[in-house]
C-alpha cells in the first residue's frame, strides 16, 4: 500500500503542462485503479488523442460518490528553487508543479480508496480524471458527452485548504475589436484612432461595473460580480493612426441572470458611444451552487467547516447534476499557478482521512 507522498511524487513527475504527458499520467492512474479492482474506461479526444479516465467500483446504475480531478497544470514559469517535476520535501512541505493544483487532491483520492475494502461497499464509487481543465475544459466536456454522470455526491479535489466549497462564480469573456481609420501620424485628425476608442470604452466599462455592486451574494469572497480588463493590442507603427485595437476582458458573475443581461448591456454601450466594433463573447460559464440543505449539513459535519463560495470556476460547472457537489481538496489555491507551488504533508494526510470518511458515509 503506497503512502500519499509516494503517489504524489509519481504524479508530479509527469509533465502535464498543456497535457504534454497527460496520457502517461492517465495510464499510470488506470493501472492503479485496476490493481484496486476497479473497472476502467478510457475516452480519447479525436483531435489531439488526449485521454480521460472513468473508473468504477461496481455495477450500480447510479453511483453514490464520484471523485473527480484534472491532470493538467499551468506552465512552471520562472523562479523555481527546486525541480518543478520532482517532488521535493523540505520539513513538512512538498514542492512541485501541480502539487496543490491538483495532483495533491488526486493522490489523496487514490490513497484513500486503496485503504478502503471495496467489497464492503454497498453502493457505487466512481473516479473521473480529465485533461485540459486549465484552458477550455475539453476533458470534462468529453466525459459528460460520452458517459452518464450520475451520483448522490460529486467531489472535485481542487485545493480548498480542505474547506468545503459549494458555489463557484460564472464567467463571461469578451473580445471586442475596435475599428478605426489609418492616417499618417503627422495628421492624426484625419484618421480614427482605434486605441483611443478602446481606451474610452474601458472607462465606460469601469463605470458600468460600479452598478454590479448593487447585486450581492455573500457566500462568495467577493460578493458582487467583478470585471477584469485583461488584454489590449493595437497599432503597428509609431507614425500611423491605428485602425484596429483588440480589447479582451472578463466578468465573474454571481447569478446566471447576469449572463444575458451583461451581454446585452455591452452591445448597448458600444452603440451608445457610436463605436464601430466587432463583438465576440468568446467564453461563457454558468455559476453553480449547491442548494441541498441536508447535503450541506452532512458535508459540514464531516469536514468540521462551514461551506463557502469561491470566485474561480471549476469542472463543477459542467456536471449535469449540480445539486449535490462539493469542491474539497488539500493545499491552498494561493499556492497554485506560481513558482514553488507546494502542499503540506499534514494537509495530504488529512485529505486522505476525510475522503475515507466520505466514502464510508455515502457508499456503505
N, C-alpha and C positions, 0 to 999 in steps of 0.2 A: 504493500500500500504506500503510495507516494505522499510526501509532505507537500503542502501547498506551495512552498517556495521552490520545490523541485519542479513542479508543474509550471509555475510562473517562469522559471529560468528557461525552460524549453520554449514556451510561447514567445518570450521576448527575443529569443534567438532567431525567430523568423522575421525577415524584413518584409513587413506587410504595408509599408508606405505605398500608397496608391495601389494596394493589393498585389504588389510585386510577387510575394511568396504566399499569397492567400491560399492557393491550392495545397501547398506543402503543409501549412498550418491546419487546414481543414482535414487533410488526410491523416495527420497525426491525431487530431481530436477524434476522428471517426474510429481509429483503431482503439483509442482509449475507451470509447463508448462500447465498441464491440466486445472488448475484454470484460466490460461490466455486464454484458448480457443484453444490451440494447439492440433493437433493430434500427438500421440506418437507411437513409435515402439521400442521395446527392442530387442537387439541382444545378445544372450548368447554364450560364448565360451564353446564348448563342453568339453574341457579338464579341466577347472577349474571353470566353471559356472560364470565367471565374466561377467558383463553386460555393453553394450554400449547403449546409448540412442540417437535416432533420433527423433526430434520434428519438425513438420511442421505447418506453419500458414495457409496454403491453399491448393488448389488442382491444383496449377500451375504445368505444366510439367517441367518447369525449374524455379529454384529459382533465385531471383535477388541477394540475400545475404545469405551467410552461416556464422554463428558464430560457432567456434569450440574450444574445450578445453579438457584437460585431468584431471581426478580426482585424480590420484595417486601422492604421494610425495616420496621423499627420506627419509631414517630414520632420526629421530630427532637428534641423536648423543648427545654428552655431551656439557655442558657449557651453558645450558639454564637458564636464570634468572626468567622466567615465565613458566607456564604450556604450553608446545607446542600445546596441544589440546584444549586450552581455549583461545579465542581471548582476549587479554589484551590491553587496551588503556592507553598510557602514553602520555599526552599532545595531539599532533595531529597525533600520530603514533600508529598503531595497530601491536601487536606482536603475532605470532602464526605460527605453521608449515604449509607451503603451502600458507601463506597469500599473498606472492608475486608470487610464482610458484606453481599452477597458479589459486588458488581459488579466489584471488582478481579479476582476469580477468573474471572468471565465474560469480561471484557475480555482477560485473558491467554489464555484458551482461544481466543477468536475470532482474535486476532492470531497466535497460534502456528499455527493451522490455515491462516490466509491466507498464511503464509510457507512452507507445505509444498506441493509439487507433488502434488496428489491423484492424478494419472494414474500416479504411480509406486507407489501403494499397492496391495498385493495383497489386502488384507483390509479389511473394512468399518469405517468410523468413524461414530459417531452422536453427536448432540448432543440433550440433553433440557433444556428450560428450563420452569420451573414457577412457579406463584403460590402464595400462602398457606402458605409454609413457617413463618413466624414465629408462626402461631396453631394451625392444626389440620391442616396437611399435606394439604389438599384437592387441591392441584395434583398432587402425585406420586401420590396415590391415583387420581386421574382417569387419569393416564398408564398406571399399572400395570393398571387395569381395562380399558383400551381399546387397549392396544398391547403386543405381545410384546417384553418387555425381556430381551435375552439377549446376553451378551458375555463374552469372556475376562477383561476387566478393566473395572470401573466406577470412574471417578474423579469425586469430588464436590469442587468447588473452594472449600469453606469456608476461612476464614482459619485456617491452622495454623502460620504462620511458616515454611511450606514444610517442616515436619516431617511425615513420613507417619503418619497415624492409621489404625489397622486395628481399633479397638474403640471402641464408644460404649456408655455405660450405658443401661439401660432406665429407664422412668419409670412410676410409678403415682400417679395424682392422685385424692384422695378429697374428697368433700363430705359432711359429717355435720351434719344439722340436729337439735340437741338440743331436746327438747320438755318444757317445764316447765308452770307454772300461774301465771296472773296473780294478783296480790294488790295491795292498797294498800301503798305504800312505808312507811307508818307501822306496818304489821303484816306484815313480811316472812316471819314464821314460818308464816303461813297459806298462803303460796304455795310454789312450787317454782322456784328461780332457775335458768334455763337457762344463763345466762352462767357461773354457778358450776360447773354440770355440765361445760360445755365447758372451763373452766379446769382443773378436776380431771382431765379426760381428757387435756389437754395434758401434765400431769405424768406420767400413765401412759404416754403416747407417748414421752416423753423416757427413761423407764426402759426401755421396750421397745426403743428404738433402740440402747441400750447393748449389747444382745445381738447386734445385727447386726455388731458389730465383730469377732466371732469368725470370720466368714466373709470371706475376703480374696481378691482377685485383683490382684496387684501391677503389672499393666500399666496400671491406672488411676492418675491423680494421687491420688485418694482411694481407697484400696484396698478399702474396705468400702462397703456400702450406707449411704446417708445419708437423713436426714429434714429437711424444711423446713416449719415451721409458717408458712403464708403469709398467711392472711386469717381474721379473725374479725369477725362482725357480729351484734349482738343488742341488744334493748331499743329502746323508742321514746319513753320519758318517764322523767324522773329520779325521779318519785314512783310508779313502778309496778315490781313484780317482773316481770322479763322472762319471757315464756312460750316464747320461742324464741331460739335462737342458732345461727348457721351458722358452722361451722369448716371451713376448707379447708387441706389440707396435701398434700405430695408426698413420695414416696420415689424415690431414684435407685438402681436395683438393679444388681448386678454379675453375676448369672446368672438365667436365666429360671425356675429352680425357685423363686426367691423370690417370683415373681409371685403364684401361687395361695396360697402359704403366708402371705404378708403379708396378703392379703385375708381369709383365714380367721382370722388372729390378730386383726385389727382387729375383726371381728364378735365374737370371743370376749371381747375386752377390754370391749366395750360391755356384753355380757351379764353378765360377771363383776362389773361395777360397778353393775348394775341401772339403767343409764341408759336412758331412753326416747329413742329417736333413729331418724331415717331415714338410712340409709347408702347412699351412691352412690359407686361407683368410676367417676369421670367420664372418665378417660383412662388408657389402658394402652399402653405401648410396650415391645417386647422389646429386650434388648441385642443387638448384633451384634458379631461378632468373626471376622476372617479367620483361617482355620486352615491355609491352604495355605503350607507352609514354602518351597517353591520360588518361589512368587509373592512372598512376603515378602523373600526373598533378592534377587530382581530389583529390587524397589522400593527396598530399602536400598542396593543398588549404584548405582542411578541418582541417588537423592537424596543419597547420602553421609551419611545419617542413620539411626539405629535407629528402628524403628517404635514407636509409643506408643499408649496409650488415653486417652480424654478423658471427662469427667464429663457432657458435654452430649449431646443427641440430634440426629440429622440425618436427612435423607431416606434414608440408607442402610438404615434400619430397614424400609423399605417395598419395597425391591427384592427380587424373588423369588430371585435368585442372590446370596447374601451371602458366598460363599466367597472370591471374588476381587474385593475392593473396597478402595479407598484414599481417604481424605479428605486432600486435599493442595491447599493454596492459599496465595496471597500475603497478607501482612498478618497482624496479630495479633488473636486473639479478644479480647484485653484492650482493644482499641480499639473493639470493636463495642458497640452498644446504649448509647452515651453521647455527650454533646456533643463536637464537634470530632473526630469519627471520622476516622481518617487511615490512609494507607498510603505506604510509601516507594517512590520510583521504582525503587530498586535491587531491591526485592522483586518488583515487577511484571516487571521485565526478566528476573530470574532465573526467575520462573514461566514466562514465555514459552519460555525455553530448555529448562527441564525438561519442559514439555508437548510440545515438539517432539521431544525425546529419547524420550519415552514413545510418541508416535505412530510414530516410526521403529522402536521396539522391537517394538511389538505389531502394527502394521499393514503393515509392509514384507514 
